[in-house]
Each structure stands twice: as structure tokens, then as C-alpha cells.
Amino acid sequence: MDLYLDRLLNLPNTTVESFTEEENKITLKLRFLQDEITCPHCNTHGGKLKQNGSSGFEGINV
């Protein structure tokens, strides 16, 4: 858990478990802090993730 990154990203009920830094790339491993969540896209409430994979973001201004 990286409290600095948690506060910087400000993602609700989510924590940064770890990160790696390569040449021009930073990869974050995130973990949900709740057992059950509501999907913001379909409003389905549940305790299992329907998708497990990675998403890429480039050029995020901080």
C-alpha cells in the first residue's frame, strides 16, 4: 500500500499495492478495498469482477 499514491490518485475504495517504473512507463497494481462494488457503467452490484486485465493511460497530467 502506497499512501502517497493513494492520495494522489484519489480513487474511491482503491489502494495501490505496488508500482514499477520502466523507461517511459509506470505500471500500477491496484486493489479494491471493498468486497462488493457497484459497476459505474451498468449499475450491477456484486462481489465478483467481470473483467480482469490491464488498462493503459497515456499523457495523464498531474
Summary of the structure (lengths in Angstrom):
residues: 62
radius of gyration: 13.2
end to end distance: 20.1
largest distance: 38.7
contacts: 85
relative contact order: 0.16
helix: 11%
strand: 34%
